[in-house]
Amino acid sequence: MSDGNGASGSLGDLPPQYDHQGAQQRWYRFWEERGYFHAEPGAKDAAGNPKTPYCIVIPPPNVTGALHLGHALNNTLQDILIRMKRMQGFNTLWMPGTDHDGIATQAVVERRLLEEQKLTRHQLGREGLVEKIWEWKNQYEKRILGQLKQLGCSCDWQRLRFTLDDQCARAVRETFFRLFKDGKIYRGKRLVNWDTYLQTAVSDDEVFHDPVKGHFWHFKYPVIKDAAWRDGDPEFVTIATTRPETMLGDTAVAVHPDPAGAFDALSSKLRESMLAATGKEREQLNEQADHLLARRARMLPQLERLRDMAQRGVKLRLPLADREIPLIADDWAKPELGSGAVKITPAHDENDYAVGQRHPEIGAINIMNPDGTLNDNVPEKYRGLKMHTTARAAVIADMEAAGLFNPETDREDREIDLAHSDRSKTPIEPYLADQWFVKMDELAQSAMDAVSDGRVKIVPERYGKTYLDWLGEKRDWPVGRQLWWGHRIVVWSRHYESWGTYCGDGLKTLADSHQDELSDRLGSLETCFEPAQACVRYVADGDPSKTFRATAPDSGGFTVYVCVRDETNEAPDVYEQNVVELLERQGFTQSEEVLDTWFSSALWPHSTLGWPIQTPELAEFYPTSVLVTSRDIITLWVARMVLTGLYNMGKVPFREVYIHPKILDGYGETMSKSKGNGVDPIDVIEKFGADALRFGIAYLCTETQDVRLPVEFECPHCGALIPQTKKNRTQPRVECEKCRQPFRTQWAESEADKALPRGAVVSGRRCHRRRSGYTRSRRSIRPADRRCHRRCEQDRRCHRRCDEDRRCHRRFCFRGCADA
């Protein structure tokens, strides 16, 4: 008999039990060596007929660490589809690759450099840090690819891509240039979510909210008794805030323009709710209505007085900063809440920013440095203090000393919904900054239409609503990140005081001729080449919202932005010189920012196939057939792939999107290596084989339910299982509850901890373990270990499966059954 590789033997040579490790290594090598995973355009079957193409692009894992069971599930489902289509005779391409994950990867490497070498990124410099990150990438990409191969993934490894490789970089530059040229990319001062730890902007989708214990502080702002003030007007206006430190950047206090009308609208809404309510709900609504009536009677005269003061132009004295600020009327002030007056800080609050857009006369004052400390726009004594810690404490103390805050009566305990960066897990600070944005109006609508008309089908259908709701907001996409790791934005800029200083009018000096050379050459690159090699945009100082393409503003200063199609392009123009060298010689500087990671991964379905070059692979396999992914990146990735695919290719990037369940830990949290609750699939594969793991997690997969798998450490000394808790999962060492011997975890840093044996992190919906002597039936569980039985009692679904099929224990068991 033969073993498939030409070796023969007798039945007596068979091992006493199945050797999964030997089989996996032998067969995977056999498949790879014979090129069974590789696809070529135009492949034909045995009869000479062209094979139907079938293509899946892998959701590229980030090079920040190892894969966990969530990745294992995602890639197992893709492999099932690919292998099935391959056996059915399709020309199957499973495109593999990895993602550079700008923010998280730079953060990990920076943290390690600081801990191990006491070096910051500024000490290393841009080139030095990027070199260190490339070393990290090479190390962890190799680990990730090894995990995928051990899992049995039949990817076309000859076509491996990376979101920062030359091919993907070319696609990114081309897309950015096109968007810039079409006026869909602009630079504007907008309020962004600022991560003060990483010192970069993050998108709304990279922010999570956690309730934390906080306070409402009630402060009094003195009224200025000038010509607009009248007898009977209050001497103070009281505001309430959860962020006292931001008051140093206040530019106004707002009251409602029609408090009576606002109370009427609330009362009407309550009456409508009462008509549809029953029982306890109606009682609660009645209480709310009574409270609203009492508040109206008590507060309306005062609020109408404040409204009249705002209309007369009364001003307030901003405490501590000693600035005059106006009292304005705006709907954002809620008569039913607090004092009915609200402080307005346009540079540090999203809602206040919107008020500032409606009242541009109040302006905006940024009081924060990128690192979260207060800047020079605040009084000297507060400069350098941290926003929500030392600055907050100082402001509260000084307001109390000024007699404008009483800690006994003017502070309420509240639970605050605090925004955090998903990247650094630190609180987000709203921050007014110059950023690069992509206009999403037309792009978002095109992606919405693709799902609405059925060109892209999302399964299960309910996730289509998530997709459409997010795109329907059509919020412009901030694509700039203040990082060094990523695709650097290919825009050079310089400010000029007048048109003459830009184009060298008069040519009186050598400098004038150089300027004339610059403007002439940029014009030729933009208009005399097909396709254009550069795009020039002029932005006036007086109104940055106005941009000019053909000519500069008639008067005043302006900034020239030059987007270069390909900075490495050596194609000569009239001067036969590199345009980037000319720009830098003339004092232009390239943007320090890099593009959002999701910008490059949005191009993944066509950049990996060769675009912008029209390759045979692109013609054969685009659009791809199906995308398999998780629900948490529907907005971050799926929607953006659709809109960029339509923009660049004129076609959707895939015909179907399958959203699979998520694998959660015992606390209902997503598995993550950064949390310490991520199970390395290799730990399972080494014990029970890739087939057992793949079958187990695929069998768990349903259309509607997430999979919750309690996570445990396995003691390397005695094999006992130690339940993972939120506390011990991030400890560098854990002591076994049974043998009392310590073992290390992934967090081990010290030499003493690293010298300990590693405790594997394991997980599975299992009912029995071999060494505990469990039999199949849950009714005959022995008392050696009650933990498994308690899990069954906690999960009735497992009971039902047990009753319906006694073999379910083997299906769910990653650790083996009594008769496995």
N, C-alpha and C positions, 0 to 999 in steps of 0.2 A: 504493500500500500504506500501511497505517497502523501507527504505532508503539505503539498501545494508548492513547495520550492524545489521539488525534484528528489528530495530525500525519501528513502523508503525504510520500512521497519515492520516488525511483527506486532501483533496485539499485545505480546508480553512487554513491548517497549513503552506502552502507554503509561503515563504517570497515573498514580492512584487518584488524583483529583485534577480538575481543570486548572491549568496554569494560565491565568488571564494575562499576566504581564508578558510572558513569552509570546503568547498569541498576538497580543496587541503590537508589540515591537516588530514581530516577523511580518505580519500582514500589512501593517501601515507602510513599512519600508518597501514591501513588494508592490503596493499600489503606487507609491510615489515614484519608484524607479522606472516603472512602466508608463508613467505619464497619464494615468487614468483620470487624474483630477484636472488636467490641462485642457483648455478649450481653444480652438482656432476658428476664426471666421470662415464661413463657407464649408464647414465640415459636412461630409456626406456619409450616408449609411452604406451597408454592404451592397445594396442594389444601385448605388450611385446617385441616389436622390438627396437633395440638400436637407439637412436636419433642421427641425424647427428650433430657433434659439430660445433658451430659458436662462435668465440671469437674475442673480440676487447679489446685492452689495452688502457686505457685512457692516453693521453699525460699528465703526472703528473704536475699539477700546482705548481708553486714555493710557498714556505711558507713565502714569503716576504710581502704579503698583501692580499687584497681581490680580487675577480674575477671581470672582467668587461664584456661588451657585446661581446667582441671577444671570451672569454671563453664560454659565453652563446651560441653563434652560434656553436662553435666547439662541445660542449657537446649535444646540441639539435640534431645535425646531427647524432651523434653516437647513441643517444637514439632512433631516428627514425629507424635506421637500426636494433638495438637490439630488439626493441618491435615488429617490423615487423617479424623478424626471430623467435622470441619467439612464436608469434601467428601462424606461419607456422609450428611449431612443432619441431624446432631445439633445441638442447641442448645449450642454449646461456649463455655465460659468458662474462660479461663486467667487466674487472678487474680495480678497482679504486686504486688510490694512490696519493701521493704528492712527490715533489722533494725538496731536502735540499738546492739547489741553493747556493753553497758555497760562491762565491764572493759577490753576492748581499745581502744575508742574513747577513753575517758577517759585511758588510759595514753598513747596516741599524742599527744593534744592537750596533756596535761601535759608530756610530754617536749619537744614542740616549743616550748611557751611558755617552758620553762626554758632551752632552747638559744638561742632567738631574742630573748626579752625579759627573761630572767633573773627570771622570775616563777614563784612556786609557787601551787598552788591555794588555799592558806591566805591568801596575799596578795591574791588576786583575790576570794575569798569564793565561797560556793555559787552565788549568782545570776550573778556575773561569769564563773565557769568554765562554767556551763551555757550561758550566752550564746555563749561562744567555741566550745563543742562544737556548738551549733546551726549556727554559721557553717561549721564543718568539715563537718557533715552535709549541708548544702545544696550545698556544693561537690562532695563526693564522690558524693552520690546522683545528681546531675546527670550526672557522669561515668559511673557504673555504668549508668544508664538509657540513656545514649547508646551504650554498648557493647552492651547487649542489643538495641537497635534496629538497630545496624549488623550485628549477628549475624543479623538477620532474624526475631527472636522476635515472634510474632503474639499478644502479650498484649493484654488488654482494658485499655488505658492509661487509660481514663476511670475505672477503679475502683482506681487506684493507692493502696496502703496503706503505712503506716509503723508499726512497733511502738510508737511513742510518740505517734502522732496521737490526736486526741480520741476517735475510734471505738474504737481498740484500748485506750486508757486506760480507757474506761468498762467494757469487758469485763474488764480486769484487776482493777479495783476490785470489780466485781460478784463475780468468782470468788473473790477473796481474802476478801470479806465472807462469802460462803456457806461457805467452808471454815472460817473462824474461828467462825462461828455453829454449825456442825456439830461443833465440837471437833476438827477435823482439822488446825488450825494451833495451834501452841503455841510458847512461848518457853522455852528451856531452856539450861542450861550444858552444853555438849557439846564434845568434842574435835573440832576442825575442821582442815582443811588451810589454813594461813595463808600468804599471799603477803606477805612483809615489804616488798617493793618497792612493791607497789600498796596495801598495808595493808588487805587484804580477805580474806575467806574464799573459797575456791574449792572446787567439788565434786570428788568422787573422779574423775569423768569428765573433769575439766579438769587432771588431773595425769598426767605421764608420768615414766617411770623411766629413768635413765641410769646405767650402771656407771661408777664413778669410783675412782681409786686412793685408798685410805684405810688406816686402822689399827684394830687392837683394842688399847686401853690396859687394862692390868691394874692395878687400884688395891686397896690394902688399907684396910679399914675397921676401926678398933679396936673390940673387944668391951668393953662396960661390965661391970666385975666387981662386980655388985651381988648381991642375995640369990638371984637366979635363976641366977647363974653358979656352976659347980662346978669343982673341981680336975680337970684333964685336958681341960677345954674349951679350944679354940684362943683365942689372944689377938687374932687378926685373922680377918676373913672377906674373901676376895679375890673381887672382881667384875671383869667385863670389859665394856667399853663402846666403841662407835664414836663417841659424842658426850660427851666428858668434861665439857663445860660444863653439861650437864643435871644433873650430880650435885648441884649447888647446890639443886635442887628435889626431890631424893629424899625420899620419905616412908616407905620400907621397903626391906628386902632380902629376897628370897624364895628358899626352897629347896623341893625337891619333897617332898610329904607321904609318899610311898612310893617311895623311890629303887629298892629291890629290885624292886618290881612294875613300875616303869618300864623297868628293864633287861630283865626277863623279857618284857615286851611287845615290845620292840625285837628281842630274839633270836628270838621267835616269828615276827615279821614277816619277818625275814631268812631264816628257814628256809622260809617259804612262797614267798619270791621265788626261792630256790635250786631248788625243785622245778620251777619253770617256766622256769628259765634254762638256757642251753647255752653251752659253750665259754668264751670270754673273760668273759662276764657272770658265770658261776659262779665263775671265779677271783677276780674283783673282789669278789663277795659273800662269798667265803671270807675274803678279806683283811679286809673290814669286820667279819665275825663274830669273827675273831681279835683285831682291835683292840678290839671291844666287850668281849670277855671279859677282855682285859688291863686295860682301863679299869675294868671292874666290880671286879676283884680289888684294884685300886689305890685306887679312889675310894669304894667303897661304905661302908666303915667311917666315913670322914670325913663323907660325906653323911648317914648315919644319925645321926651325932652332931649335926650341924647341925640336922637335923629335930627331934631331941629338945630341943635348945636353943630352937628356935622354939616348941615346945609348952610349954616352961617359961616362956616370956615373956622370954627374954634380949633385951637391947637393944644397939644399936651406937651409936658416936659418929660422926656424919657429919663427915668432915674438912672443914676450911675454913669450914663453916657453923656448926660447934660446936652441933649439935642432936642430941638423942636420937631414934633411929628404931628401930622394932621389926624383929626377925627373924621373918618369917611363913612359913607353909607354903602353897604354891600350885602347881598343876599347870603353870603357865607356866614355872617353872624346869625346865631340861632337864638331867638327870644326865649325859647323854652329851656335853654341850658345856661347854667352858671349865672353870671351877671348880665348876660345878653350882649356883652362887648367882648371882642376877641382881638388879641394882638396880631399884627401882620408882619411876618418875617419872610419876604419873598425869596431870599437866597437860601433858606434853610427849611422850607416846608412846602410840600407839593400843593396843598390847597391854598396856602398863602401866595405861592408863585402864580397860581391862576388869578387870584385877586389882583396881584401886581400887573398881570397882562390886561386886566380890565381897567386898571387905574395906573397907567404908565407914569403919571406925574409923581407917584410916591417913590419910585426908584427901587433899587435893591442893593443891599450892602452885604457883601460876603465877609464873614468874620472868622473864617476857618482856614488854616493851612492844610495842605494835603495829608499831613500826618495826624489831623484831628486836634491840633492845638489852636488857640486863638491867635489871630494875626494882628497886624498893626492898625486895623480899622476899629479896634476897641481901645478904651483907656489903657494907659501903660501898665497899670498894676495887674491887669488880667492877661496880658500878652504872654504866650507860651504855656498857659494852663490848658489842661485837657478838657474838651468840651463837656462830657457828661460826668466827670468826676471832680477834679479840683476846681474847674471853672464854675460848676454848678454850686459847689459848697461855698465858694467865695461870693457869688452873686446872692445867694440866700442870706448869708451872714450880713452882707452890706445892706440889703434891703431891710433886714430886721433892725440894724443899727440906725438906718435912716427913718425908722418909724413907719415904713410903708408895708410892713409884713409882720404879722403876729403869729408865731409858730403854734400858739395854743388854739387859735380860732381860724387861722387862714390856711390850714393844711388839711387835705382830705386823703385818706388812704384809698387807692384805686388799683385795680389790675389793669396794666397797660399792655396793649398789643404791640410788642416791640419788633421792628424789622431787623433781621440779621442777614449777613452775607452767607450764602450757601458755601462759599469758597473758604473763608477764614473762620466762620462761625462767630464773628464779632458783630456788634451792633452797627447798623447802617446809619450814616449821616447824610441827609439830603444836602446837596452841594451844587452851587451854581458854577458851572465851568464851561469852557469852550470845548465842544465835542464834535466829532464827525458823526453825521446821521445819514441814514438812508430813508428817503421819502417812501412811505408804505401805502399811500392811497391806491394808486393803480396796480402796484405789485400785489398788494393784499387782495384786491378785488379779483385779479386773475386767478389767484390760488383758491379763493372761495368758489369761483365759478367752476373750477375743475372738479371739485367734490360735489357741488350742487347738481351739475349736469351728468355726473356719473363717470367721467373720464378717470377719476381716482375713486376707488371703492374702499372704504374703511370698515374693517371687521374687528370687533362687533360694531354695529352701526351707531351705538350711543356715543362712541368716541368722536364721531363726526361733529357732534354738537360742540365738544371741547375745541376742536379745530376751528370751526366756523365762528364761535363766540370770540375766540382770541383774535383771529384775523379781522373780525368785524369792528374791533376797536380802532384798527388802522393807526396805531401809535407808531410814530417814526422810530426807527431802530437805531440806537446808539452803537456804532460799530468800532469806535476807537477804544483802546485799552492802554493805560499808562504803564506798559510793561516793556521788557526787552526781549522776551521769548515769544516769537510769533512772526507773522508776515508784517514787516514794517510798511507803513503806508507810503505809497509812492507819489507823494505830493511835496513839492518844494515851494517855499514862499519867501517873500520879502516885502517890507513896507516902504512906500514912497510918499514923499510930501506933495509931489505934483507930477503931471504928465511929462513935463520937460526933463525931470530928473530920471524918468524911466526910459524915455526913447531918445534922449540926447538931442533935443531940438537945437538947431543952429550949428551943431558940430563945431563948436569953437575950440574945444580941447580934445586931447586924446581920450579922456574919460567919456566925453560925449560920443566919440566914434565907437567906443566899446558898448555903450548903452544902445546905440543905433544897431550895432551888430546883434545884440541880444534880442531887441524887439523884432528885428527883421527875421532873424533865424527862427524865433518862436512862431512867428506868423507863417513861415514857410513849412515848418513841421506840422502846423495845424491845418493848413489849407492846400499845400502842394503835394501831399503824399496821400496815397490810398492803400491801406487805411492810414488815417492821421496818426502821427507818432507822439503828439503832445496835445494837451488841451489847456488853454490859458483862460483864467477867470479873474476878473477884477472885482473887488469888494470895497465899496466906499466906506470911509470912516464914519460919515454922518448917518448912514442907514445901512448897517450890515446885512439887512434882509434883502437889499437890492444888489444884484450881481450883474456884471456886464461881460459880454463875450467878445464883441467886435472892437469896441473902443473902451477906453477908461472913462471914469467920471469927468465931467467938464471942469470941475474945480475941486480943490481940497485934496486931502490925502487919501490913499487907498492901499490895499494889500493885493499883491499879485500872487495868485496860486497857480502853479504849473503842475499838472498831472502828466507823468511820463508813462507811455504805454509799456515800455520795456527798458529799464535802466541799463541793461547789458547789451542793448541793440547796437550793433556796430554799423548799421546801414548808413552810408554817408548822405548828408544833405548838401546844401550849397556851400557850406563851410567845411565839410568833411571832417567834422569833429564830433566827439561824444557830447550829447546835450547836457548830461548831468555834470560833466566837467565844466562846461560853460556856465551853467547855473551857479555852481559853487564858487567859481571864479568871480562871479558878479555879486556875491554876498547872499545868495539864496541858501536856505537851510532846509534839510529834509525834516518832515514831521518826526518827532521822537516816538510817536505812538505806534502800536501794532494793531492789527485788526482782531476783532472778537473771534475767538476760536470757532464759533458757530458760522462765521462768514465762510471760512474755508471748507468746513464740513457740509455746508449747504450745497456745495458744488460736487459733492462726492460721487453721485451717480454718473455724471458726465466727465468730470475731471479725471477720474480713475481710468476712463476708457480712451483718454487721449486728447479731449477737447482742450484748447481751441483748434488743434489740428484735426481735420476730418479723417480720422483713422478708420481702417476696416472694422476694428472692434466697435467703434462708435456706431457705425452703420449697421452692424450685425446685432448688437446687444442693447442699444438704446431705442426706446424706453426699456428699462429693466422690467422684470415680470412682477415681483412682489417684494415688499419691504416687511421684515419681521422685527418688531421693536416693542418697547415698553411704553406705557401711557405717559410717563413723566417727561418724555421729550417730544410729545406731539407738537407742542408750540415751538420749543427751542430748535428742533431739527426737522421734523416731518414737514411742517408748514413752509419752512424756509427752503427746503429742497424743492418743493413744488413750485414756489414762486421764482426761484432762480433757474430752475429747469425750463420753465415757460419763457423766462426772459432771455436766456442764452440760446436755448435750443428750439423754442417754439412748440415743444412737446412736454407733456408731463413726464417726470422721471421714473414713474412706476405706475402700474395699473391697479394694484391692490396693496393695502397696508393692513397687516395682521397685528393687532395689539394683543400681546399675550399677558397672562397674569404676572404679578410680581411675587418674588419670594421674599417673605418677611421673616424676621426673627420672632422669638416667643413674645416680645413686647409689641409686636406689630410695626416695628421699624424696618425700613429698607436695609437689606444687607449691604454693608460697606466696609471696605478695608480700613478707611479712615476712622470709623467708629470702633473697629475691633470686633464686629459681629459678623464679618464676612467669612464664610467657610471656603477654604481653598479646595476646589474640586479634586486636586491631585491627592489630597489626603484620603478622599473617598476612593479614588481610582486605584491607588496603591493597595488598598485593602480588598476591594471587591470588584475592581475592573471598570473600564469605561462603559461597557454594555449595561452593567447593573445600574450605574449612575444615570445613564441616558434614559434607560427604560423607566427607572423610578421617577425622575422628575417629569418626564413626558407624560407618564400615567397620572401624575398629580394635576396636570394642566387642564383646567376647564375654561369655558368661555367667559365666565362671570366672576369667579372667585379667586382672590389672591391666595397664595399658599403660605401658611404660617408654620415655620419650622423652629421649634425651640433649639437653641444653640448651646453646646456644651464643650468643655475642654476634656480631652482624653489624657489621663495621666500616663506619661511614658514609662513610669516605674511599675505600676500595678494594673494599668488598663482601666481603672475606675473612671466613671464619668462625673465631672463636676459641673453642675448647672452654671451657665454664664449669667452674671448679673451686670447691671449697668456700671457697677463699681469695679468688679474684678476684670471686666473685659478690656480695660485700658491699663491694667497694671503690668509692669515688666515681668513679674514673677508671681506665681500662684502656688499655694500649698495644697497638696492633695488632701481631701477630707478623710480618705481611707488610710493611706499609708504614711501620711504626714511628711512626704518628701516634696521639696519644691521643684518646679519646672518653669522654663521660660516661655514667654509669649512673643508675639511679633513686636512688642514695644521694648524688648530688652535692648539697652544701650550700654550699660556698664560691662566691663570685662567679666565681672563676677556673675552677672546675670546671663551673659552670652555663653558662659561655660556650662550652664545647665542644659539638660536635654529639653528639646522643644515639645510642648504639649499641643497635639493637633486639635484644631477646632472642628468639631463634627456636628452633624445635624441630620435629622430624618424623622419622618412620621413612621415610627416603628412601634410594634407592640411586643416584640420579643427579642431577646439576646441569647446567643448560643451558650455563653458561659453561665447564664443564670438558669438554664434548664427549662426555658419556656417551651410549651407546646403550642400548636396552632390556635386552639380555641381560647378565646379570652376568658371562658368560664373555668378553664383549668389552670389559670396562672398560678405559679407557685409563689410562696411568700418571700423568696430570696431577695426580691427587689420590687418594691411597690410603686416606684416612680413611674414606670411604664403604664401600669394599671391606672394610676391617677390621671395620666394624660388621656387615656381612653375615656375616663369618666368626664373629663373636661371637654371632650370633643365627640359629640354624639354621632357625627358623620362617620367617624372611624368605626363606631359600633355597628352602624347600619351596613357598612361595607363588610365587616367581619361576619355578620349574620348571613349576608347574601353570598359571600364567597370566602370560604375559609383560607383560600390561598392568598388573600389580600395582604397578610402579614409579610409574605415574601416579597410582594410587589412594592410595599412601602419601606421595607427594611434595608437600610444602607449598611447595617452592621451584621446582618446574617440572621437566619432563623434556626430553630432546633434541628430541622431536617434539610437545611440548605446544602 
